[in-house]
Amino acid sequence: MLVPGPWEHRNVSANGAQFHVVLAGEPSTHRPLVVLLHAFPQFWWSWRHQIPALAAAGYQVAAMDLRGFGGSDKPPHRHETGVFARDVAGVIRSLGAASAVVVGHGFGGTVAWSMPSLAPRLTRAVAVLANPHPLPLHRVGNRMPLRALSTLARFQLPWFPERAVREGTLVRDVLREWSAPGNDGATSQADLYTEAMRLPFAAHSAMEHFRWLVRATPRADGRRYLAAVRRPVQVPVLSVRGAQDRLLPGRTFARDHRYVVGPLREHVTPRAGHFLPEEAPEEITELLLDFLAAEVPAAR
């Protein structure tokens, strides 16, 4: 997981756990910290194109492995989205930042959407790639696409999904099936992502979060989470989706504007699928830089 490059690998203590964080750029009194959160079945490496570009633009960048992934701790319990948000908040504080712009992709996008509600003082703005607001997806009759429903149902089974991740081709299959046809930006990294998911307890941790997403809705912890994210998002939001995303097509993003009262930018990337940072790296970098410059005021 410690791929060398124009960045620093660091272990950061937060929320009772250790998190592997890749840092680039220097802290600035004028520009916010930018935290990057990866999707399933990836880790920080999915942001390799954006990390140096954001740092070169003057931002301190922290691409972290979420709880259960990559080089971060993989505890057997506590895979709720709210816990992930507290992890991110703790990392922001541990890095000495007063606040941050949180950028989440897919799996990490749910966490990014949650940050303004669960850590409002630490969240300057959010950018979400390939992930609609979580509230409609938890409701009955949410019109979630059949592919997404079947994926969630498949991941509810005990043991078999973990085995498919570790010993089968599930990682490669997901990268291929969710990407735009012919776009190998993510699939070219399938071997590395498979190795990351073979780390002890990584596959189980990933599946447990997907199981929580389904099973928590009627439970007390799920109800508390949904009550929190029901509050309108007041910070600037950038939402980007791929026009050829076969997991979450455009209709699943139709209600996002109902949950945002701050500035909302929406963009569709025409030739990309679900794995936007790798399928359209230059476009995503430019969108993030433009959003940061226009919507996030300079720190005082």
KATAZI-V349995 format. One record per residue. N is the residue number from 0. RES is the residue in one letter. PSI is psi in radians with two decimals (NA if undefined). BURIAL is + if it has 9 or more other ideal C-beta (glycine too) atoms within 8 Angstrom, else -. Layout:
BEGIN
n->N res->RES psi->PSI burial->BURIAL
n->N res->RES psi->PSI burial->BURIAL
END
This chain:
BEGIN
n->0 res->M psi->-0.23 burial->+
n->1 res->L psi->1.04 burial->-
n->2 res->V psi->2.22 burial->-
n->3 res->P psi->2.73 burial->-
n->4 res->G psi->-2.93 burial->-
n->5 res->P psi->0.96 burial->-
n->6 res->W psi->3.02 burial->+
n->7 res->E psi->2.38 burial->-
n->8 res->H psi->2.31 burial->+
n->9 res->R psi->2.52 burial->-
n->10 res->N psi->2.21 burial->-
n->11 res->V psi->2.27 burial->+
n->12 res->S psi->2.30 burial->-
n->13 res->A psi->2.41 burial->+
n->14 res->N psi->0.69 burial->-
n->15 res->G psi->0.29 burial->-
n->16 res->A psi->3.01 burial->+
n->17 res->Q psi->2.36 burial->-
n->18 res->F psi->2.34 burial->+
n->19 res->H psi->2.14 burial->+
n->20 res->V psi->2.33 burial->+
n->21 res->V psi->2.12 burial->+
n->22 res->L psi->2.49 burial->+
n->23 res->A psi->2.65 burial->+
n->24 res->G psi->2.97 burial->+
n->25 res->E psi->2.60 burial->-
n->26 res->P psi->2.49 burial->-
n->27 res->S psi->2.51 burial->+
n->28 res->T psi->-0.15 burial->-
n->29 res->H psi->-0.36 burial->-
n->30 res->R psi->2.48 burial->+
n->31 res->P psi->2.74 burial->+
n->32 res->L psi->2.43 burial->+
n->33 res->V psi->2.07 burial->+
n->34 res->V psi->2.23 burial->+
n->35 res->L psi->2.24 burial->+
n->36 res->L psi->2.24 burial->+
n->37 res->H psi->3.03 burial->+
n->38 res->A psi->3.04 burial->+
n->39 res->F psi->2.41 burial->-
n->40 res->P psi->0.95 burial->+
n->41 res->Q psi->-2.96 burial->+
n->42 res->F psi->-2.89 burial->+
n->43 res->W psi->-0.48 burial->+
n->44 res->W psi->-0.40 burial->+
n->45 res->S psi->-0.31 burial->+
n->46 res->W psi->0.26 burial->+
n->47 res->R psi->-0.50 burial->-
n->48 res->H psi->-0.61 burial->+
n->49 res->Q psi->-0.52 burial->+
n->50 res->I psi->-0.98 burial->+
n->51 res->P psi->-0.56 burial->+
n->52 res->A psi->-0.75 burial->+
n->53 res->L psi->-0.69 burial->+
n->54 res->A psi->-0.71 burial->+
n->55 res->A psi->-0.44 burial->-
n->56 res->A psi->0.00 burial->-
n->57 res->G psi->0.14 burial->-
n->58 res->Y psi->2.50 burial->+
n->59 res->Q psi->2.27 burial->+
n->60 res->V psi->2.37 burial->+
n->61 res->A psi->1.82 burial->+
n->62 res->A psi->1.96 burial->+
n->63 res->M psi->2.57 burial->+
n->64 res->D psi->2.15 burial->+
n->65 res->L psi->2.79 burial->+
n->66 res->R psi->2.20 burial->+
n->67 res->G psi->-0.10 burial->+
n->68 res->F psi->2.68 burial->+
n->69 res->G psi->-2.24 burial->+
n->70 res->G psi->0.09 burial->+
n->71 res->S psi->2.88 burial->+
n->72 res->D psi->2.65 burial->-
n->73 res->K psi->1.23 burial->+
n->74 res->P psi->2.70 burial->+
n->75 res->P psi->-0.29 burial->-
n->76 res->H psi->3.13 burial->-
n->77 res->R psi->1.15 burial->-
n->78 res->H psi->0.44 burial->+
n->79 res->E psi->2.65 burial->+
n->80 res->T psi->-0.65 burial->+
n->81 res->G psi->-0.63 burial->+
n->82 res->V psi->-0.71 burial->+
n->83 res->F psi->-0.75 burial->+
n->84 res->A psi->-0.69 burial->+
n->85 res->R psi->-0.55 burial->+
n->86 res->D psi->-0.84 burial->+
n->87 res->V psi->-0.74 burial->+
n->88 res->A psi->-0.72 burial->+
n->89 res->G psi->-0.67 burial->+
n->90 res->V psi->-0.72 burial->+
n->91 res->I psi->-0.81 burial->+
n->92 res->R psi->-0.75 burial->+
n->93 res->S psi->-0.50 burial->+
n->94 res->L psi->-0.02 burial->+
n->95 res->G psi->0.25 burial->-
n->96 res->A psi->2.52 burial->+
n->97 res->A psi->-0.46 burial->-
n->98 res->S psi->3.06 burial->+
n->99 res->A psi->2.78 burial->+
n->100 res->V psi->2.18 burial->+
n->101 res->V psi->2.15 burial->+
n->102 res->V psi->2.08 burial->+
n->103 res->G psi->2.45 burial->+
n->104 res->H psi->2.25 burial->+
n->105 res->G psi->-2.05 burial->+
n->106 res->F psi->-0.83 burial->+
n->107 res->G psi->-0.34 burial->+
n->108 res->G psi->-0.61 burial->+
n->109 res->T psi->-0.70 burial->+
n->110 res->V psi->-0.75 burial->+
n->111 res->A psi->-0.77 burial->+
n->112 res->W psi->-0.57 burial->+
n->113 res->S psi->-0.38 burial->+
n->114 res->M psi->-0.75 burial->+
n->115 res->P psi->-0.47 burial->+
n->116 res->S psi->-0.70 burial->+
n->117 res->L psi->-0.39 burial->+
n->118 res->A psi->1.08 burial->+
n->119 res->P psi->-0.62 burial->-
n->120 res->R psi->-0.35 burial->-
n->121 res->L psi->-0.10 burial->+
n->122 res->T psi->1.90 burial->+
n->123 res->R psi->-0.67 burial->-
n->124 res->A psi->2.89 burial->+
n->125 res->V psi->2.53 burial->+
n->126 res->A psi->2.29 burial->+
n->127 res->V psi->2.21 burial->+
n->128 res->L psi->2.23 burial->+
n->129 res->A psi->0.68 burial->+
n->130 res->N psi->2.05 burial->+
n->131 res->P psi->2.99 burial->+
n->132 res->H psi->2.41 burial->+
n->133 res->P psi->-0.40 burial->+
n->134 res->L psi->-0.87 burial->+
n->135 res->P psi->-0.52 burial->+
n->136 res->L psi->-0.32 burial->+
n->137 res->H psi->-0.08 burial->+
n->138 res->R psi->2.59 burial->-
n->139 res->V psi->2.42 burial->-
n->140 res->G psi->0.52 burial->-
n->141 res->N psi->0.00 burial->-
n->142 res->R psi->0.54 burial->-
n->143 res->M psi->2.40 burial->-
n->144 res->P psi->2.61 burial->+
n->145 res->L psi->-0.67 burial->-
n->146 res->R psi->-0.75 burial->-
n->147 res->A psi->-0.72 burial->+
n->148 res->L psi->-0.75 burial->+
n->149 res->S psi->-0.60 burial->-
n->150 res->T psi->-0.83 burial->+
n->151 res->L psi->-0.74 burial->+
n->152 res->A psi->-0.72 burial->-
n->153 res->R psi->-0.66 burial->-
n->154 res->F psi->-0.15 burial->+
n->155 res->Q psi->-0.35 burial->+
n->156 res->L psi->2.53 burial->-
n->157 res->P psi->2.45 burial->-
n->158 res->W psi->-0.78 burial->-
n->159 res->F psi->-0.76 burial->-
n->160 res->P psi->-0.71 burial->+
n->161 res->E psi->-0.74 burial->+
n->162 res->R psi->-0.69 burial->+
n->163 res->A psi->-0.57 burial->+
n->164 res->V psi->-0.81 burial->+
n->165 res->R psi->-0.73 burial->+
n->166 res->E psi->-0.28 burial->-
n->167 res->G psi->-2.64 burial->-
n->168 res->T psi->0.38 burial->-
n->169 res->L psi->-0.75 burial->+
n->170 res->V psi->-0.87 burial->+
n->171 res->R psi->-0.70 burial->+
n->172 res->D psi->-0.76 burial->-
n->173 res->V psi->-0.79 burial->+
n->174 res->L psi->-0.69 burial->+
n->175 res->R psi->-0.82 burial->+
n->176 res->E psi->-0.54 burial->-
n->177 res->W psi->-0.17 burial->+
n->178 res->S psi->2.84 burial->+
n->179 res->A psi->2.50 burial->+
n->180 res->P psi->2.24 burial->-
n->181 res->G psi->-0.10 burial->-
n->182 res->N psi->1.97 burial->+
n->183 res->D psi->0.38 burial->-
n->184 res->G psi->-0.68 burial->+
n->185 res->A psi->-0.68 burial->+
n->186 res->T psi->-0.43 burial->+
n->187 res->S psi->-0.30 burial->-
n->188 res->Q psi->0.25 burial->+
n->189 res->A psi->-0.68 burial->+
n->190 res->D psi->-0.75 burial->-
n->191 res->L psi->-0.75 burial->-
n->192 res->Y psi->-0.59 burial->+
n->193 res->T psi->-0.75 burial->+
n->194 res->E psi->-0.70 burial->-
n->195 res->A psi->-0.67 burial->+
n->196 res->M psi->-0.20 burial->+
n->197 res->R psi->-0.07 burial->+
n->198 res->L psi->2.59 burial->+
n->199 res->P psi->2.22 burial->-
n->200 res->F psi->-0.04 burial->+
n->201 res->A psi->-0.83 burial->+
n->202 res->A psi->-0.74 burial->+
n->203 res->H psi->-0.72 burial->+
n->204 res->S psi->-0.76 burial->+
n->205 res->A psi->-0.79 burial->+
n->206 res->M psi->-0.60 burial->+
n->207 res->E psi->-0.59 burial->+
n->208 res->H psi->-0.72 burial->+
n->209 res->F psi->-0.64 burial->+
n->210 res->R psi->-0.66 burial->+
n->211 res->W psi->-0.71 burial->+
n->212 res->L psi->-0.61 burial->+
n->213 res->V psi->-0.81 burial->+
n->214 res->R psi->-0.34 burial->+
n->215 res->A psi->-0.31 burial->+
n->216 res->T psi->-0.78 burial->+
n->217 res->P psi->-0.10 burial->-
n->218 res->R psi->2.94 burial->-
n->219 res->A psi->-0.74 burial->-
n->220 res->D psi->-0.65 burial->+
n->221 res->G psi->-0.71 burial->+
n->222 res->R psi->-0.68 burial->+
n->223 res->R psi->-0.73 burial->+
n->224 res->Y psi->-0.82 burial->+
n->225 res->L psi->-0.60 burial->+
n->226 res->A psi->-0.65 burial->-
n->227 res->A psi->-0.84 burial->+
n->228 res->V psi->-0.09 burial->+
n->229 res->R psi->-0.35 burial->-
n->230 res->R psi->2.36 burial->-
n->231 res->P psi->2.50 burial->-
n->232 res->V psi->2.14 burial->+
n->233 res->Q psi->-0.21 burial->-
n->234 res->V psi->2.85 burial->+
n->235 res->P psi->2.49 burial->+
n->236 res->V psi->2.34 burial->+
n->237 res->L psi->2.17 burial->+
n->238 res->S psi->2.16 burial->+
n->239 res->V psi->2.35 burial->+
n->240 res->R psi->2.72 burial->+
n->241 res->G psi->2.32 burial->+
n->242 res->A psi->-0.41 burial->+
n->243 res->Q psi->0.47 burial->+
n->244 res->D psi->1.95 burial->+
n->245 res->R psi->-0.08 burial->+
n->246 res->L psi->-0.86 burial->+
n->247 res->L psi->1.56 burial->+
n->248 res->P psi->3.11 burial->-
n->249 res->G psi->-0.62 burial->-
n->250 res->R psi->-0.40 burial->-
n->251 res->T psi->-0.21 burial->+
n->252 res->F psi->0.03 burial->+
n->253 res->A psi->-0.43 burial->-
n->254 res->R psi->0.06 burial->+
n->255 res->D psi->-0.66 burial->+
n->256 res->H psi->-0.37 burial->-
n->257 res->R psi->-0.36 burial->-
n->258 res->Y psi->0.13 burial->+
n->259 res->V psi->2.13 burial->+
n->260 res->V psi->-0.23 burial->-
n->261 res->G psi->-3.05 burial->+
n->262 res->P psi->2.31 burial->-
n->263 res->L psi->2.13 burial->+
n->264 res->R psi->2.32 burial->+
n->265 res->E psi->2.39 burial->+
n->266 res->H psi->2.50 burial->+
n->267 res->V psi->2.19 burial->+
n->268 res->T psi->2.00 burial->+
n->269 res->P psi->-0.61 burial->-
n->270 res->R psi->0.37 burial->+
n->271 res->A psi->2.74 burial->+
n->272 res->G psi->-2.27 burial->+
n->273 res->H psi->-0.55 burial->+
n->274 res->F psi->1.18 burial->+
n->275 res->L psi->-0.79 burial->+
n->276 res->P psi->-0.43 burial->+
n->277 res->E psi->-0.51 burial->+
n->278 res->E psi->-0.52 burial->+
n->279 res->A psi->1.08 burial->+
n->280 res->P psi->-0.77 burial->+
n->281 res->E psi->-0.73 burial->-
n->282 res->E psi->-0.75 burial->+
n->283 res->I psi->-0.72 burial->+
n->284 res->T psi->-0.80 burial->+
n->285 res->E psi->-0.70 burial->-
n->286 res->L psi->-0.76 burial->+
n->287 res->L psi->-0.76 burial->+
n->288 res->L psi->-0.72 burial->+
n->289 res->D psi->-0.73 burial->-
n->290 res->F psi->-0.81 burial->+
n->291 res->L psi->-0.74 burial->+
n->292 res->A psi->-0.63 burial->-
n->293 res->A psi->-0.65 burial->-
n->294 res->E psi->-0.27 burial->+
n->295 res->V psi->1.86 burial->+
n->296 res->P psi->2.63 burial->-
n->297 res->A psi->2.43 burial->-
n->298 res->A psi->2.58 burial->+
n->299 res->R psi->NA burial->-
END
